[in-house]
Amino acid sequence: MSMLKQSHARGVTQDRASTATGSNQSQAPIQFSTNLSRPSLATDQSLDIERANVHVAYQGSPGTAIEEIVFKAFPDCIAVPCKKFVAAFEAVDSSLADIVVLPIENSSTGSFHQNYDLLLRHKLLIVQEVQVEIELCLWALPGVQKNDLRTIFSHPEEFAQCEHSLSSLSVVKKNVDHCAAGAEIIPMQNLGDAGVIGNAQAAELYGLNIVECNFQDASPNLTRYLVLAKIADIPKEYGQYKTSIVFGLEEGPDILFKALSAFWMRDINLSKIESRPNKREPMRTQGTEKHFNYIFYVDFEASTAEVRVQNALKDLKGNVFLSLDIVES
């Protein structure tokens, strides 16, 4: 299978916090990639993701961190909140939204594995990358102290980012789809011994007080988000681009080393390697032995507009791959 997805430049900081609805202007700025120039949709099938009224799908409700990020990144957008990440992808697939914002990696807890699987399942294009510093807070009803807490609601990812902080509390952790879901439960049921882990801005929205700020284990606590769409530009100019590929390997000794050497021989820097189970063919046979079968996601710092990258991909596709998807970002 072959799928071409587009590149964007990286490394420029744009602080749009002052334009976000209900945002905290003291919050650390979002780390943005720069945007490519995008001609009109009619001429080259590109998408201007910064235009007014762009429809942005994401998993979350009012008050969640990702909603705040969406409005900082796209202040004039029309939000399309979804209950699940897969529903956000489907919103773009069905043209209910133009783009989806997807968390893909955290600096403390690593990759969002289920979202890597969604990248392969849905053939959307990565058009931008956003890095955001996330401050997590512990909320509760007014007057409730940290030692009063017996139950804490949050998303499993937030729990993982606060694992050490939680270890000092004798609490039961209850998973919810996002922090706003837990924040709704506490005042509704008047739970004086329950708290929520989430972003600071949402506490007031649900009538809760912040019990403790910077509740996450590590600072800075960065999350990398991808912006995906159906259409995008292939970069024509050279610059500091990042490209992602997804591939499965044939059997053979040192086959992964041979695959990655195509980049080493051409001085192409690899910035990330991620393996995931191959759900279509979970097992492979080598001789009389059976082994788990994997697909690999690789990020490298170059554009497919470069001849050296084109040659590297030809080597990979021609020699060692069962499949190669180019998922450029």
Secondary structure by P-SEA (a helix, b strand, c coil): cbbbbbbbbcbbbbbcccccccccccccccccccccccccccccccccccccccbbbbccccccaaaaaaaaacccccccccccaaaaaaaaaaccccbbbbbccccccccaaaaaaaaaaccccccbbbbbbbbbbbbbccccccccccbbbbcaaaaaaacccccccbbbbbbcccaaaaaaaaaacccccbbbbcccccccccccccccccccccccbbbbbbbbcccccccccccbbbbbbbbccccccaaaaaaaaaaaaacccccbbbbbccccccccccccbbbbbbbbbbbbccccccaaaaaaaaaaaaccccbbbbccc
